[in-house]
Amino acid sequence: MPSVVLLSDVHANLEALDAVLAHARLHAPHAARYHLGDLVGYSANPNEVVARLDAELIPGVAGNYDSTVAHGYKHCGCRSENARQEELAHESFAWTLAHTSVECKTRLGALPFRLDVRPLGGHTPGPRFVLLHAHSTSNLIYVTEDRSDDFLRKLGESVDVRSGDLVAFGHTHKPWHRLVDGVHYVNTGSVGRPKDHDPRAGYVRVDVADSGELTLAFERVPYDVERAAAKVVAAGLPTEFADFLRMGGRG
């Protein structure tokens, strides 16, 4: 039975990424692995995270942080809920721009906007996985769990999926899954910066039966949060980012 590992929103957290990769190797050693973007931002190891994914031969798509850093945009395109969050977002973006190498920016700029995967191969009418960072029209749109079935249905129509297929995305840092008209919509959560008040790193494993039936597992993996938080502070990033990792989000 083929398996696919989907991970998103590492955000320069090397400790969380390494823990997820080790967990996936143990529990799904033969799985195909893909990332859904936002490899950099907020934490201390942007270059190392990109290099690790390259070394592991894990393909993926561009998140908003990846494309804005790669092209030196004016901000990350992140949504802020108040003035302090806006200030912190600009601090993170400026730090990341200054601390990503030319090689790293080039790699981020080469990431595609979307990937289509057929886990059972193209010779059978098996399920198709459409991998996005956020939405089919923009990597800035938040596909949150409170979106309506009709919103998801239109998203599915925009990428031409059918019953049995899967549309995967991240961006919100909160994992969830819904079935609409037989199509699986799955937010993989976040490896390196969860926002669901669980500080453990998160990813999704999808097992694909020969019949095409999909079974999803949301995995949570403990990692050395204190080490990651200490590196954030040592790098000169705001201490709020370290506290965010410890709490799994605000509040």
MITORVO-913603 format. One record per atom (N, C-alpha, C, O, CB): y negated, z negated, x negated. Coordinates in steps of 0.1 Angstrom, whole numbers, plus 5000, padded with zeros to 4 digits. Glycine has a CB too. Example, Ala and Ser with C-alpha at 12.3 -4.5 7.8 and 13.67 -1.06 7.14 Angstrom:
<nodes>
505749224868
504549224877
503349224868
503349154858
504549104887
502249294872
501149294863
500049214871
498949204866
500649434859
</nodes>
This chain:
<nodes>
501250004992
500050005000
498850004991
498549904984
500049885010
497950114992
496750114983
495750004988
495749964999
496050244984
495049954978
494049854981
492749904974
492749974964
494349714975
491649864981
490249894976
489449774975
489349694985
489550004984
488849744964
487949634962
486549684962
486149774955
488249554948
485749614971
484349654973
483449534969
483649424975
484049704987
482549554960
481649444956
480249494955
479949614952
482049384942
479249404959
477849444960
476949334955
477349224954
477549484974
475749374952
474649284949
475049174939
474949054941
474249214962
475349234927
475649144915
474349074910
474348964907
476349224904
473249144910
471949094907
471949024893
471548914892
471449004917
472549094883
472349044869
473048914867
472748844857
470949034865
473948874875
474748744874
476048774868
477048804875
474848674888
476148774854
477348814847
478448714850
479648754851
477048814832
478148584851
479248484853
479948514867
481148504867
478648344853
479148544877
479748574890
480548704890
481648704895
478648584901
480048804883
480748924882
482148914875
483148954880
479949034875
482148844864
483348824856
484348744864
485548774863
483048754843
483948644872
484848574880
485448654891
486648644894
484148454887
484648744897
485148834907
486148934901
487248964907
484048914914
485848994890
486749084884
488049024880
489149084882
486049154871
488048904875
489248834872
490048804884
491248814884
488948694864
489448764895
490148734907
490748854913
491948854917
489148674918
490048964913
490549094918
491749144909
492749194915
489449194918
491649124896
492749164888
494049084891
495149134890
492449144873
493848954894
495048874897
495648904911
496848914912
494548724897
494748924921
495248934935
495449084939
496149104949
494348864944
494749174933
494949314936
494849394924
493949474922
493749354946
495849384915
495749444901
495749594901
495249654891
496949394893
496149654912
496149804912
495149864921
495149984924
497549854916
494249784926
493249824935
492249914929
491849894917
492549704942
491750014936
490550094932
489350004934
489349924944
490450224940
488350014925
487249924926
485950004927
485750104919
487149824914
485049964935
483750034937
482649924939
482849814945
483750134949
481449954934
480349864937
479349934946
479250064947
479649824924
478549854954
477649904963
476149884959
475249874968
477949844977
475949864947
474549864942
473849724941
474449624944
473749944950
472649734937
471849614933
472549534922
472949424923
471549524945
472649604910
473349544899
472349454891
472849364884
473749654889
471049474893
470049404885
469149324894
469149334906
469249494876
468249244888
467249164895
467649024896
468848994899
466949224908
466648934895
466748784898
467548704888
467248584886
467448774911
468448754881
469248674871
469048744857
468448844855
470648664875
469748674847
469348694833
470048804826
469748834814
469548564826
471048874832
471948964824
472049104830
473149144833
473348904822
470849174832
470949304838
471749404829
472549484834
469549354841
471449404816
472049504807
473549474806
474349574806
471449504794
473949354806
475349314804
476149344816
477249384816
475449164801
475549324828
476249354841
476549504842
477649544845
475449314853
475549584839
475749734839
476749774829
477649864832
474349804837
476649724817
477649754807
479049714810
480049784808
477249684793
479249594817
480549544821
481149644831
482349674830
480449404826
480349684841
480849774851
481249904845
482249974849
479849794863
480449954836
480750074829
482050064821
482950154822
479650114819
482249954814
483449924806
484649914815
485749964811
483249804798
484449864827
485649854836
485849984844
486749984852
485349734846
485050084842
485150214849
485050194864
485850254871
486450274845
484050114868
483850094882
482650174887
481550144884
483649934885
482950274895
481850364900
481150294912
481650194917
482350504904
480050344916
479350294927
478050364930
477850474925
479050144925
477250304939
476050364944
474850284940
474950174935
476050374960
473650354942
472450284938
471850194949
471750234960
471350394934
471650074945
470849984954
469350004952
468950074943
471249834951
468549944961
467149954960
466649904946
465649964941
466449884971
467249794942
466749734929
467049834917
466349844908
467449604926
468249894918
468649984908
467750114907
467250144896
470050034910
467450174918
466650294918
465150264915
464550344908
466650364932
464650144920
463250114917
463050084902
462050114896
462750004926
463950014896
463949974882
464050104874
463350124864
464949874878
465050184877
465250314870
464050404869
463850464859
466450384876
463250404880
462150494881
460850424879
459750484881
462150564894
460850294876
459550224873
458650224885
457450234884
458850284862
459250194897
458450194909
457550064909
457749984901
459450194922
456650064919
455649954919
456249824924
455649714920
454549994928
457449824931
458049694934
459549724938
459949844938
457349624947
460349624941
461749644943
462049694957
463249734959
462449514940
461149684966
461449724980
462149614987
462749634998
462249844980
462149494982
462849374988
461949315000
460749314999
463149264978
462549275010
461849215021
461549065018
462448995014
462649225034
460349025020
459948885018
459448825031
458848885039
458748875007
459848695033
459448625045
458148555045
457648515055
460648535049
457648525033
456348455032
455748495018
456248565010
456548305033
454548445016
453748475004
454448434991
454348504981
452348415005
455048314991
455748274979
456948364976
457148394964
456248124981
457648404986
458748494983
458248624978
458948684969
459548514996
457148674983
456548794978
456248784963
456448864955
455348834986
455648664960
455248644946
456448634937
456448694926
454448504945
457448564941
458748554933
459348694932
459848724921
459648464940
459348774942
459948914941
459248994931
459849064923
459848984955
457948984930
457149054920
457449004906
457549084896
455649054923
457648874904
457948814891
459348864887
459548904875
457948664892
460248864896
461648914892
461549054888
462249094878
462548894904
460849144896
460849284893
460149314879
460649394872
460049354904
459049244877
458349264864
459249224852
459349284842
457049184863
459949104854
460849054843
462049164841
462349194830
461448914847
462549214852
463649304851
463249434845
463949484836
464249324865
462149484848
461549604842
461449584827
461749674819
460249644848
460949474823
460749444809
461949424801
462049444789
459749324807
463049374808
464249334800
465449424803
466549394798
464649194804
465249534809
466349634810
466149744799
465049794798
466449694824
467149774792
467049874782
466850014787
467150034799
468349864772
466450104779
466350244783
467750294787
467850364797
465850334771
468750264780
470150304783
470550244797
471150324805
471150254773
470150124800
470450064813
469750134824
470350174834
470149914813
468450164822
467650234832
468250374835
468250414846
466150234828
468650434824
469250574826
470550564834
470750644843
469550634812
471350464831
472550444839
472250414853
472950474862
473450334833
471350334856
470950304870
470450424877
470750444889
469950184870
469650504870
469050624876
470050734879
469850814887
468050674867
471250724873
472350824875
473250784887
474050864891
473150834862
473050664892
473950624903
473650714916
472550734919
473750474906
474650754923
474450834935
474050744946
474250624946
475750904939
473450804956
473050734968
474150694977
474150594984
472050814976
475250774977
476350754986
477650804979
477650894972
476150824999
478750734983
480050784978
481050784990
480950704999
480650684967
481850894991
482950905001
484250894994
484450954983
482851035009
485150804999
486450774993
487550795003
487350755015
486450634987
488550854999
489750875007
490950795000
491550854991
490151025010
491150675004
492150594997
493650654997
494350624988
492250455003
493950735007
495250795008
495350935003
496351005004
495750795022
494250974997
494151104991
493651215001
493751195013
495551144986
493151324996
492651425004
493651515011
493351605019
491651504997
494951495008
495951585013
496551535026
497351595033
497151595003
496051415031
496451365044
495251325052
494151305047
497351235042
495351315065
494251285074
493951135075
493751085086
494451345088
494051065063
493850925063
492450885065
491550965066
494450865051
492150755064
490850705066
489850745055
490250765044
490850555068
488650755059
487550785049
486650665048
486250605058
486750915053
486350625036
485350515033
484050575029
483950655020
485950415022
482950545036
481650585032
480950465026
480750355033
480750635045
480550475014
480050365006
478550385004
478050484999
480650344992
477750285009
476250285009
475850155003
476550065002
475650315023
474550154999
473950014996
473549955009
473749835011
472850034986
472850025017
472249965029
472450055041
473150015051
470749945027
471850175041
471950265053
471950405048
471650435037
470650235062
472350495057
472550635053
471150705050
471150805044
473250705063
470050645055
468750715054
467950655043
467050715038
468050715067
468150525039
467350455030
468150335024
468850265032
466050405036
467950305011
468550185006
467750055008
467949955001
468950204991
466650075017
465849955020
466049895034
465549795037
464350005019
466849965042
467049925056
468149815056
469249835050
467450045065
467849705062
468849595063
469749615075
469249605087
468049455064
471049625073
471949635084
472549495086
473649465080
473149745081
471949415094
472249275096
473349265107
473549355115
471049195099
473949145108
475049125117
474549135132
475249155141
475748995115
473249105134
472749115147
472349255152
471849265163
471549025148
472549355144
472349485148
473249525160
474449475160
472549585137
472849605169
473649635181
474749735178
474749795167
472749695192
475749735187
476749835185
476149975185
476650065178
477749825196
475149995193
474550135193
473950165180
473950285176
473550145205
473250075174
472750095160
473850135151
473650235143
471949965155
474950065151
476050095142
476650225145
477050305137
477049985142
476750255158
477250385163
476450505157
476950605152
477350395178
475150485158
474250595152
474350605137
474350715132
472750565156
474550495130
474750495116
476050575113
476050655104
474850355110
477150545121
478350615119
478250765121
478850845114
479450555128
477550795132
477350945135
476551015123
476851125121
476550955148
475650935117
474851005106
475651035094
475251115086
473750905103
476850965093
477650995081
479051055086
479951075078
477950865073
479051095098
480151175104
481551105103
482551165099
480251305097
481550975106
482850905106
483450915119
482850945129
482650755102
484750885119
485550885132
486450765132
486450685122
486451015133
487050745143
487950625145
488950615133
489550705129
488650625158
489050495128
489850465116
489150465103
489750415093
490950565116
487950515103
487150525090
486450385088
486450295097
486150635091
485850375077
485050255073
483750295067
483650385058
485950165063
482750225071
481350235065
481050095058
481049995065
480250275075
480850095045
480649975038
479249975032
478750075028
481649955027
478649855032
477249835027
477049695023
477849605026
476149875037
475949665016
475549525012
474149505016
473849505028
475749514997
473349465006
471849455008
471449325014
470449265010
471349575016
472149275024
471649155031
472249035024
471748925027
472149155046
473249045016
473948935009
474648835019
474948725015
472848855002
474948885031
475748805040
476848895045
476648995051
474848765052
478148845043
479348925047
479548925062
479448815068
480548875039
479949035067
480449045081
481249175083
481149265075
479249025091
481949185095
482749295098
482749315113
482849215120
484149285092
482649445117
482649475132
483349605134
483249695125
481249465138
484149615144
484749745148
484049795160
483949735171
486349715151
483549925159
482849985170
483450125171
483450205162
481249995167
484050155183
484650285186
485750315175
485950435171
483650395186
486450215170
487450235161
487050245146
487850255137
488250355164
485650245144
485150255130
484850115125
484250035132
483850345130
485250085113
484949955107
483649965100
483350045091
486049925096
482749865103
481449845096
481549715089
481749615095
480249855106
481449715076
481649595068
480549575058
480149665050
482949605061
479949455059
478949415048
479749335039
480349235042
477749335055
479749375026
480549305016
480049175011
480649105002
480849405005
478849135015
478249015010
477649034996
477349154992
479248905010
477648934988
477048944975
477848874964
478448764966
475648884975
478048944953
478748884942
477848774935
478248654933
479148984931
476648814932
475748724923
474648654930
473948574923
475248804913
474448674943
473248604949
473548584964
472748644972
471948684947
474548514968
474848504982
473748434990
472948344984
476148424984
473548465003
472548405011
473148335023
472448305033
471548515015
474448315023
475048255035
475348105033
476248045040
476348325039
474648045024
474847905020
476147865014
476547745014
474647825033
476847965009
478047945002
477847994988
477748124986
479348015008
477747914977
477347964964
478448044957
478148104947
476947854956
479648044962
480648124956
480448274956
479848324966
482048084962
480848344946
480748484946
481648544957
482748494960
481148544932
481148654963
481948714974
482248864971
481448934965
481148704987
483348914976
483649054976
484649074988
485148984994
484249104963
484949204990
485949245000
487049324995
486849404986
485249325011
488249294999
489449374996
489949445009
490049375019
490549284989
490149575008
490649645020
492049705016
492249775007
489749765024
493049665024
494449715022
494649825032
494249815044
495549605024
495149935027
495350055035
496850085037
497550115027
494650175029
497350075049
498750105052
498950255052
498050335053
499150045066
500250295050
500550435050
500150505063
499850625064
502050455048
500050425074
499650475087
498150495088
497650555097
500050385098
497350445078
495950445078
495250325083
494050315083
495450565086
496050235089
495550105094
494950025082
495450015071
496550025101
493749965085
493049885075
493149745078
493049695089
491549935074
493349665067
493249515068
492249465058
492349495046
494649455065
491249395063
490149345054
490249195051
490649115059
488849375061
489949165039
489949025034
488648995027
488249065017
491148995025
487948895032
486648855026
487048745016
487448635020
485648795036
486848775003
487248684992
485948604988
484948664986
487948754981
486148474985
485148394979
485648334966
486748274966
484548284989
484948344955
485448304942
484448204936
483248234934
485648424933
484948084932
484047994925
483848044911
484648104905
484747854924
482648014906
482348054892
481347944886
481047854893
481648194891
481047954874
480147864867
478747884871
477947944863
480347864851
478347834883
477047844888
476047784879
474947834876
476947784902
476347664873
475347594865
475047674852
473947674847
475947454861
476047744846
475847824835
474847944838
473947974831
477147874829
475148004850
474348114854
472848064857
471948134853
474848184867
472747944863
471447894866
470647854853
469447884852
471547764875
471347804844
470747764831
470247884824
469147884818
471747684822
470947994824
470548124818
469248174825
468448234818
471648224818
469248164838
468048204845
466748134840
465748194837
468148184861
466848004839
465747914834
465447954820
464247964816
466047764836
466447964811
466247994797
465548124795
464848154786
467547984790
465748224804
465248354803
463748354807
463048454806
465948454812
463248244813
461848244817
461648284832
460548304836
461048324808
462748304839
462648344853
462348214861
462548104857
463948404858
461748234873
461448114881
462648024884
463748064886
460848164895
462347894884
463447794886
463947804900
465047764903
462947654884
463147864909
463647884923
464847974923
465747954932
462547944932
464948064914
466148154914
467348074910
468448104915
465848264904
467247984901
468347894897
468847814909
470047794912
468047804885
467847754916
468147674928
468847754939
469747704946
466947604933
468347874940
468947974950
470447994947
471247984957
468248104950
470848004935
472248024931
473047894935
474147904940
472448054917
472447784932
473147654935
473447634950
474447584954
472347544929
472447674958
472547654972
473147764980
473447754992
471147624978
473447884974
473847994981
472848044991
473148095002
475147964989
471548044987
470448084995
469547964998
469847854994
471048145008
468547995005
467547895009
468047805020
468747845029
466247955012
467647675019
467947585030
469347555032
469647475041
467347635042
</nodes>
